[in-house]
Amino acid sequence: MSSIFTKIIQGEIPAYKVYEDDRFIAFLDIFPLREGHTLVVPKQEIDYLFDQDEHTLSELMPICKKIAKAIESVIDCERVGVAVIGLEVPHAHVHLVPINGVHDIDFAQPKLEFTKDEFTSTASRIKSAI
C-alpha cells in the first residue's frame, strides 16, 4: 500500500510543494510546528532513512541545505532545525523546522493551523527563494 507521501509524489493528493526534481520532493507539513515547516522526501518509497542507498543519502543533505537556506531567508527564525523521526509515515523524510529555540522543534507540542492561502503564500515564498 502506498504511503501518503507516495500519493503526493504521484499527484493523487495535493501538497504545498517548494521543491521537486526527479529523485526528491519537498513540501510544507500540513501539521506544522512552525510556519515554514517543510518535509524533504526521497521519491523512492523506503520506510527507514538509513535503508536508503548511499547515493540517495549523499544527495539528500545538499537538497535539505538548499531548502533550509531558502526557509531562513523568508521566515523569521534563528536557524532551521533538522529532525528525522521516521515513525509517523512509513516513507523516509527529513523535517526542516524554522526555530528560535529548542522548544520550537518539540513534536509533542500542539501543531499550528494555517489557512490554504497562508500555506500557499509560505510555499510560494520558500520556492521563490530556492
Secondary structure, DSSP 8 states (H G I E B T S, - for coil): ---HHHHHHTTSS---EEEE-SSEEEEE-SS-SSTT-EEEEESS--SSGGGS-HHHHHHHHHHHHHHHHHHHHHS--SEEEEE---SSSSS--EEEEEESSGGGG-TTS------HHHHHHHHHHHHHH-
